[in-house]
Each structure stands twice: as structure tokens, then as C-alpha cells.
Amino acid sequence: MKKLNLAVFNTQPPHLYFGGVERRIVETTRRLHSEVNTTVYSGTKASFRKATSVNGVNFVPCFSTDALFPLDNWFFNRSIAGAVDAIRADVYEAHTVSGYKFLKALREKCIRKPFVQTIHGVLADEYVQAFHGTSLTLRAKLANLVMWRLSKLEEESAKNATLIVTVSNYSSKKMIKLYDIDKAKIRIVPNCVDTERFKPSEHYEKVKRQIGTNNKLCVLFVGRLIPRKGLPFLFQAAKHIIKEFNETLFVIVGNGPLKNTLMADLEKMNLSDNFSFLGDVNESVLPAIYNCADVFVLPSIQEGQGIALLEAQATAKPVVAFDVGGVRESVLDKETGFLMKPDSHGLAEAIMKLLANWSLREKMGSKGRDFVKAKFSWDVCAQRMLKVYREALASVA
């Protein structure tokens, strides 16, 4: 069978960023190299200025500015829309709202090519969920207005796309409800994890010393520092936890627009010494950091799925998260971790229960690894995406 030519759009260069969206692009495209010629078009962020090839996948920069979202996204969409005649492929795929202007350009020029919209967490749902729980600051309110506008663009793209891919049953239901999408257009292909990279290991003492968790209990968070990740819940929980377990270090991996605000909040709460912000870490080091943890926590108030939960469980770590969105499809409650209502007190209780019980941590961690190995393989994900691409191509033939 002839190799399929695929063009993928994502504002952030996937080979230089390590969020769930970026990881999915990198992992699936490299596994399809023998069957698909993939070119990933992304913004000029993180000093990405020159086209390159990684694991047989081509990465091409398109001007975006290196400013914060959504300015980078707007410029990127404008760039690729202007290059609609030059960017040629059998199938186009855009992640979140990274290709809405390109899709419009295709339609305006009457170019009949299949377009797959991959939606990880439904933006309209994120907008609604932001009003639940903690009160919004002025900055958060402004960010949510931007989210509302982007959700309208996501809805428009979803309605005009050939097929829609999403990562969980939860996200599928939300699209049907909030965007009035025909269920027949939606395909569910979960994010997955490389269980050969993310696995239990004894060789992490050097990293443990580097991040300061020697002789301390470690509670780990991995994710973007954005409102929906719910870190204020963890901060409030930490106040209770350190009263019982004062030698606990909360390690925060990831970066984002809220970093300075979050660090200032910790300073006011006199918790700075109990938290360590590592920023974006090299992908090669991340598995070792997971191994340093005693408990993994993801206090998100909205998640399409939560790929970091899969990575933590693959590393045999018990997890604590809120029972929201697609998270309940990624964690077995009371078996591989605890799913709680969005509340800092309950979050603290669940984390302390695990910190106090080594055997429970071991039991849940082992169950978690078995669960992830059985259900969340990147090889299966890649083949399911290939099936979607071919289905989309056949539908416009």
C-alpha cells in the first residue's frame, strides 16, 4: 500500500515541548514512519527556526512569535493559512485549535482534502469548569474569556472537520453536548504511555540528590502551570500535610504563565521551603523523576484524560486526582490510586493516607503498572490513528 502523506499542525513544536499533546504527536508519528510520511508544522517557539527531522518525522517551523498563548496560536494559524497552497498532504490533522485558519482556507479555496480535528480536552468544558471551586482572580477571568473565544473556534473546526478524534468517552460526550457534534463523526483514541521508558527503576539516586528528595517523602506534580491544573488545591492541602509529615517535598515539574503567581502565593503561605519548581525538564530525565516520587498528584479541575497519570502509574506510583473529566477513565479508584471530589481537605487526606502506608503505595503502584500496560500502548494508539487517517481519506475520495 502506498505511504500516506500526513500534515500535522500544533502551535508548540512537539520535539521541543513535553506536554500531553506534544508527546502524543511524537510517539504516534514515529511509530507510523514505515506507513506514513509525516510533516509536523509548528510555531517558532523555543528557538525553533530551522526545519529538522527526528525519527523519520519532519518538523517545519511556521512563524508564530514566541509570545504567550493565545498570541502565538493566532500568528501560527495565520502563517499556515497563508501557506495553504504550499502545504500539501493526503490528510491534514490539527490538535486543539492549532489549525482552524488552515481549515477555513481549505474550504474557501474549495480544496477537498480530509481534515482530522484532534481534541484532547474540550475547551468549552474547560471554560465552564473554571467557574467551579476557587474564586477567579482578574487574570484568571481574562484567561477564561480567551478560553471562551477559543472554544468557539474549536467548535467551528469540529463541525467542519471530516472526522474528530478525542482521547476519552468523557470528551466525546462533552463535544456532543456543548458543540452539538454528530456522534458518528467522533473517534476515541486515548493517549498512551511508553511502558519501556516509564517503568520502576532503582537507578535514580543521582536525580534524587539533584532535586533534593533525599531522606524526604516526595509528592510529585507534572503538568502545565495553568488554571485548570488546580495547583491552589494542592497548596491548601500541603498546609495540612506538612503538619503530619513535615519532611515532605512537593516537586512541581512543568512551566506556564502562572509560575510567578503560584510562587508568590506559596511565599505568602510560608510554604516555599516545601516546594521545588523544576520547570520543563529534559525528556530523558522525566522517568527518573517519577521514580523519585512516593505519591503522584494531579489536582486538575478539568482533564480530557491526563497523560501524566498514565506515566506515573506505568512507573508503579500510586496517584491522587480529582474525579473529573476523563480522569476516571485513566485511574482505577481505590485500586491504582484515589479519585476525590475537588476539595483541598479531601486531597490532603488521600495523600496522607498513602504517605503513611508504604505497603499500600506498593500495592497500588503495582496494580497501576499492570493496568497501564494492558490498556494504554502507543503502538495500539498509532495504528488506530492510521485507521482514522485512511477512513478520512476514503470519505472524500
C-alpha positions as CSV (number, residue, x, y, z in Angstrom):
1,M,0.0,0.0,0.0
2,K,1.2,3.5,-0.9
3,K,2.6,5.6,2.0
4,L,0.1,8.2,3.2
5,N,1.3,11.8,3.3
6,L,0.2,13.5,6.6
7,A,0.5,17.1,7.7
8,V,0.1,17.8,11.4
9,F,-0.5,21.2,12.9
10,N,0.4,22.1,16.5
11,T,1.4,25.6,17.8
12,Q,4.1,24.3,20.0
13,P,7.0,22.3,18.4
14,P,6.4,18.7,19.7
15,H,10.0,17.8,19.7
16,L,10.9,20.7,22.0
17,Y,7.8,20.7,24.3
18,F,6.7,17.8,26.5
19,G,3.0,18.3,27.2
20,G,0.5,15.6,26.6
21,V,-0.4,16.9,23.1
22,E,3.2,17.1,22.1
23,R,4.0,13.7,23.4
24,R,1.1,12.1,21.5
25,I,2.3,13.6,18.2
26,V,5.9,12.5,18.7
27,E,5.0,9.0,19.9
28,T,2.4,8.2,17.2
29,T,4.1,9.7,14.2
30,R,7.4,7.9,14.8
31,R,5.6,4.6,15.1
32,L,3.9,5.2,11.8
33,H,7.1,6.1,9.9
34,S,7.1,2.9,7.7
35,E,3.5,3.6,6.6
36,V,3.1,7.4,6.7
37,N,5.3,10.3,5.6
38,T,4.6,12.9,8.3
39,T,5.4,16.6,8.3
40,V,4.6,18.5,11.6
41,Y,4.1,22.2,11.2
42,S,4.5,24.2,14.4
43,G,5.3,27.7,15.7
44,T,8.6,29.4,16.0
45,K,8.8,28.8,19.7
46,A,11.7,27.6,21.9
47,S,14.1,28.9,19.3
48,F,12.7,26.6,16.6
49,R,13.8,28.3,13.4
50,K,15.1,25.6,11.2
51,A,13.4,22.5,9.7
52,T,14.6,19.3,11.1
53,S,13.9,15.5,11.1
54,V,13.6,13.3,14.2
55,N,13.0,9.6,14.0
56,G,11.9,9.9,10.3
57,V,9.4,12.7,11.1
58,N,9.8,16.1,9.5
59,F,9.4,19.2,11.7
60,V,8.9,22.6,9.9
61,P,8.7,26.0,11.7
62,C,6.0,28.5,10.8
63,F,6.1,32.0,12.2
64,S,4.1,32.3,15.4
65,T,6.0,34.7,17.7
66,D,7.4,33.3,21.0
67,A,4.7,35.2,23.0
68,L,2.3,33.6,25.4
69,F,-0.8,31.7,24.2
70,P,-3.1,32.7,22.5
71,L,-1.0,35.3,20.6
72,D,1.4,32.6,19.4
73,N,-1.6,30.5,18.3
74,W,-3.2,33.3,16.4
75,F,0.1,34.1,14.5
76,F,0.7,30.4,13.8
77,N,-2.8,29.9,12.4
78,R,-2.3,33.0,10.2
79,S,1.0,31.6,8.9
80,I,-0.2,28.2,7.9
81,A,-3.4,29.6,6.3
82,G,-1.2,31.8,4.1
83,A,0.7,28.7,3.0
84,V,-2.3,26.6,2.2
85,D,-1.2,26.1,-1.4
86,A,2.3,25.1,-0.4
87,I,1.4,22.7,2.4
88,R,0.3,19.6,0.5
89,A,-0.7,16.3,2.0
90,D,-3.2,13.5,1.6
91,V,-4.6,14.1,5.1
92,Y,-4.4,17.1,7.5
93,E,-4.6,16.8,11.3
94,A,-4.8,19.7,13.8
95,H,-4.5,19.4,17.5
96,T,-6.8,21.6,19.7
97,V,-7.2,25.0,17.9
98,S,-3.9,24.8,16.0
99,G,-5.4,24.6,12.6
100,Y,-8.7,26.5,12.4
101,K,-7.5,29.1,9.9
102,F,-6.0,26.4,7.7
103,L,-9.3,24.5,7.6
104,K,-11.0,27.8,6.7
105,A,-8.5,28.4,3.9
106,L,-9.1,24.9,2.5
107,R,-12.8,25.5,2.4
108,E,-12.5,29.0,0.9
109,K,-10.3,27.6,-1.9
110,C,-12.7,24.6,-2.4
111,I,-9.8,22.2,-1.8
112,R,-11.4,18.9,-1.0
113,K,-9.0,17.3,1.4
114,P,-9.7,15.3,4.6
115,F,-9.1,17.2,7.8
116,V,-9.0,15.5,11.2
117,Q,-9.5,17.6,14.3
118,T,-7.9,16.0,17.4
119,I,-9.4,17.4,20.6
120,H,-7.8,16.4,23.9
121,G,-9.9,18.3,26.5
122,V,-13.0,20.2,25.2
123,L,-12.3,23.9,25.6
124,A,-15.9,24.8,26.2
125,D,-15.9,22.3,29.1
126,E,-12.7,23.9,30.5
127,Y,-14.4,27.3,30.3
128,V,-17.4,26.0,32.3
129,Q,-15.3,24.1,34.9
130,A,-13.2,27.2,35.6
131,F,-16.1,28.7,37.5
132,H,-16.3,25.8,39.9
133,G,-14.2,25.6,43.0
134,T,-11.9,28.5,43.9
135,S,-12.9,32.1,43.0
136,L,-11.3,33.5,39.9
137,T,-8.7,36.3,40.0
138,L,-8.9,39.1,37.5
139,R,-6.2,37.5,35.4
140,A,-8.0,34.2,35.6
141,K,-11.2,35.8,34.4
142,L,-9.4,37.4,31.4
143,A,-7.8,34.0,30.6
144,N,-11.3,32.4,30.8
145,L,-12.7,35.0,28.3
146,V,-9.9,33.9,25.9
147,M,-10.8,30.3,26.6
148,W,-14.5,31.1,25.6
149,R,-13.4,32.6,22.3
150,L,-11.1,29.7,21.5
151,S,-13.9,27.2,22.4
152,K,-16.0,28.9,19.6
153,L,-13.1,28.4,17.1
154,E,-12.7,24.7,18.3
155,E,-16.5,24.2,17.8
156,E,-16.4,25.6,14.3
157,S,-13.4,23.5,13.3
158,A,-15.0,20.4,14.8
159,K,-18.2,20.9,12.8
160,N,-16.3,21.5,9.6
161,A,-13.7,18.7,10.1
162,T,-14.0,15.4,8.2
163,L,-13.6,13.4,11.4
164,I,-12.9,14.3,15.0
165,V,-10.6,12.3,17.3
166,T,-10.7,12.7,21.1
167,V,-9.0,10.9,24.0
168,S,-11.8,9.8,26.2
169,N,-15.5,8.9,26.3
170,Y,-15.9,11.9,28.6
171,S,-14.6,14.4,26.0
172,S,-16.8,12.7,23.3
173,K,-19.9,13.3,25.4
174,K,-18.9,16.9,26.1
175,M,-18.5,17.6,22.4
176,I,-21.9,16.2,21.6
177,K,-23.5,18.3,24.4
178,L,-21.6,21.6,24.2
179,Y,-20.8,21.7,20.4
180,D,-23.8,19.7,19.1
181,I,-21.4,17.4,17.2
182,D,-22.8,14.4,15.4
183,K,-21.6,11.3,17.3
184,A,-20.9,9.5,14.1
185,K,-18.0,11.9,13.3
186,I,-16.2,11.2,16.6
187,R,-13.5,8.5,17.1
188,I,-12.0,7.8,20.5
189,V,-8.3,7.1,20.6
190,P,-6.8,7.6,24.1
191,N,-3.4,9.0,24.8
192,C,-1.0,6.3,26.0
193,V,2.5,5.8,27.5
194,D,5.8,4.1,26.6
195,T,6.0,1.5,29.4
196,E,9.6,0.6,28.5
197,R,10.6,4.2,29.3
198,F,8.3,4.8,32.2
199,K,8.9,1.9,34.5
200,P,10.1,1.2,38.0
201,S,13.9,1.6,38.4
202,E,16.4,1.6,41.2
203,H,18.9,3.8,39.3
204,Y,17.7,7.3,40.3
205,E,19.7,8.2,43.4
206,K,21.6,10.9,41.5
207,V,18.4,12.6,40.4
208,K,17.0,12.3,43.9
209,R,20.0,14.2,45.2
210,Q,19.7,16.8,42.5
211,I,16.0,17.6,43.2
212,G,16.5,17.5,47.0
213,T,14.3,14.5,47.9
214,N,17.0,12.5,49.8
215,N,15.5,11.4,53.2
216,K,12.3,13.1,52.3
217,L,8.8,12.0,51.2
218,C,8.2,13.2,47.7
219,V,4.8,14.3,46.3
220,L,5.1,14.9,42.5
221,F,3.1,17.0,40.1
222,V,3.8,17.1,36.3
223,G,1.9,19.4,34.0
224,R,1.5,22.9,32.7
225,L,1.2,25.7,35.2
226,I,-2.3,26.9,34.0
227,P,-5.5,27.5,35.9
228,R,-7.3,24.2,35.1
229,K,-4.4,22.1,36.7
230,G,-5.7,23.2,40.1
231,L,-2.4,23.8,41.9
232,P,-4.0,26.1,44.5
233,F,-5.9,23.0,45.8
234,L,-2.5,21.3,46.3
235,F,-1.1,24.3,48.1
236,Q,-4.0,24.3,50.6
237,A,-3.7,20.5,51.0
238,A,0.1,21.0,51.7
239,K,-0.6,23.1,54.7
240,H,-2.3,20.2,56.4
241,I,0.1,17.5,55.1
242,I,3.3,19.1,56.4
243,K,1.8,19.3,59.9
244,E,1.8,15.5,59.9
245,F,4.7,14.8,57.5
246,N,7.0,17.8,57.9
247,E,9.8,16.2,55.8
248,T,7.7,16.2,52.6
249,L,8.8,17.9,49.5
250,F,6.3,18.8,46.8
251,V,8.1,18.7,43.4
252,I,6.5,20.6,40.6
253,V,7.6,19.7,37.0
254,G,6.4,22.0,34.2
255,N,6.2,25.6,33.2
256,G,3.5,28.0,32.3
257,P,2.0,31.5,32.7
258,L,1.0,31.1,36.3
259,K,4.5,30.2,37.6
260,N,5.3,33.6,39.2
261,T,1.9,33.9,40.7
262,L,2.0,30.4,42.2
263,M,5.4,31.0,43.7
264,A,4.2,34.3,45.2
265,D,1.2,32.5,46.7
266,L,3.5,29.9,48.3
267,E,5.6,32.7,49.7
268,K,2.6,34.3,51.4
269,M,1.6,30.9,52.8
270,N,5.1,30.3,54.1
271,L,5.3,27.1,52.1
272,S,8.1,28.0,49.7
273,D,10.6,25.7,51.5
274,N,8.3,22.7,51.0
275,F,8.0,23.2,47.2
276,S,10.6,22.8,44.5
277,F,9.8,24.1,40.9
278,L,11.9,22.3,38.4
279,G,10.4,23.9,35.3
280,D,10.4,22.0,32.0
281,V,12.8,19.1,32.3
282,N,14.6,17.1,29.7
283,E,12.5,14.2,28.5
284,S,15.3,11.7,29.2
285,V,15.2,12.7,32.9
286,L,11.5,12.5,33.4
287,P,11.2,8.8,34.1
288,A,13.8,9.1,36.9
289,I,11.9,11.9,38.4
290,Y,8.7,9.8,38.5
291,N,10.8,7.1,40.2
292,C,11.7,9.6,43.0
293,A,8.1,10.2,43.9
294,D,6.2,8.4,46.7
295,V,2.9,9.8,45.5
296,F,1.8,11.4,42.3
297,V,-0.9,14.1,42.4
298,L,-2.9,15.8,39.6
299,P,-5.4,18.2,41.2
300,S,-6.9,19.3,37.8
301,I,-10.5,20.6,37.7
302,Q,-10.8,19.6,34.1
303,E,-8.9,16.9,32.1
304,G,-9.6,15.2,28.8
305,Q,-7.6,12.3,30.0
306,G,-4.4,13.1,31.9
307,I,-1.3,11.5,30.3
308,A,0.8,12.3,33.4
309,L,-1.4,9.9,35.4
310,L,-0.6,7.1,32.9
311,E,3.1,7.8,33.2
312,A,3.0,7.8,37.0
313,Q,1.1,4.5,37.1
314,A,3.4,3.0,34.5
315,T,6.3,3.8,36.9
316,A,4.3,2.0,39.6
317,K,3.4,5.1,41.6
318,P,0.1,5.5,43.3
319,V,-1.9,8.5,42.2
320,V,-4.3,11.0,43.7
321,A,-6.5,13.1,41.4
322,F,-9.9,14.7,41.3
323,D,-12.8,12.7,39.9
324,V,-13.3,14.9,36.9
325,G,-13.5,14.6,33.2
326,G,-11.6,11.8,31.5
327,V,-9.5,11.2,34.7
328,R,-11.9,8.5,35.8
329,E,-11.0,6.5,32.7
330,S,-7.3,6.7,33.5
331,V,-7.3,5.7,37.1
332,L,-8.9,2.8,38.9
333,D,-10.3,4.4,42.1
334,K,-9.1,2.7,45.3
335,E,-7.1,0.2,43.2
336,T,-4.4,2.3,41.5
337,G,-5.0,5.5,43.4
338,F,-7.7,7.7,44.9
339,L,-10.2,9.9,43.0
340,M,-11.6,12.7,45.1
341,K,-14.1,15.4,44.8
342,P,-12.4,18.8,44.0
343,D,-11.6,19.8,47.6
344,S,-8.3,20.5,49.3
345,H,-9.2,18.8,52.5
346,G,-10.1,15.5,50.8
347,L,-7.0,15.8,48.6
348,A,-4.8,16.2,51.7
349,E,-6.4,13.1,53.4
350,A,-5.8,10.9,50.4
351,I,-2.2,12.0,50.0
352,M,-1.6,11.5,53.8
353,K,-3.2,8.0,53.7
354,L,-0.6,7.0,51.1
355,L,2.3,8.7,52.7
356,A,1.6,6.9,55.9
357,N,1.4,3.4,54.4
358,W,4.3,2.1,52.4
359,S,2.6,-1.3,51.6
360,L,-0.5,0.5,50.2
361,R,1.8,2.6,48.0
362,E,3.5,-0.6,46.7
363,K,0.2,-2.4,46.2
364,M,-1.5,0.4,44.3
365,G,1.7,1.1,42.3
366,S,2.0,-2.5,41.1
367,K,-1.7,-2.6,40.1
368,G,-1.3,0.7,38.3
369,R,1.5,-0.5,36.1
370,D,-0.4,-3.7,35.2
371,F,-3.4,-1.5,34.3
372,V,-1.5,0.8,32.0
373,K,0.4,-2.0,30.3
374,A,-2.8,-3.7,29.5
375,K,-4.8,-0.7,28.2
376,F,-2.6,2.1,27.1
377,S,0.0,1.2,24.5
378,W,1.4,3.8,22.0
379,D,1.7,1.1,19.3
380,V,-2.1,0.5,19.5
381,C,-2.8,4.2,19.5
382,A,-0.7,4.7,16.4
383,Q,-2.4,2.0,14.5
384,R,-5.8,3.3,15.5
385,M,-4.8,6.8,14.3
386,L,-3.7,5.3,11.0
387,K,-7.1,3.7,10.6
388,V,-8.7,7.2,11.2
389,Y,-6.5,8.8,8.6
390,R,-7.4,6.2,6.0
391,E,-11.1,6.4,6.9
392,A,-11.0,10.2,6.5
393,L,-9.2,9.9,3.1
394,A,-11.7,7.3,1.8
395,S,-14.6,9.5,2.9
396,V,-13.6,12.3,0.5
397,A,-12.4,10.1,-2.4
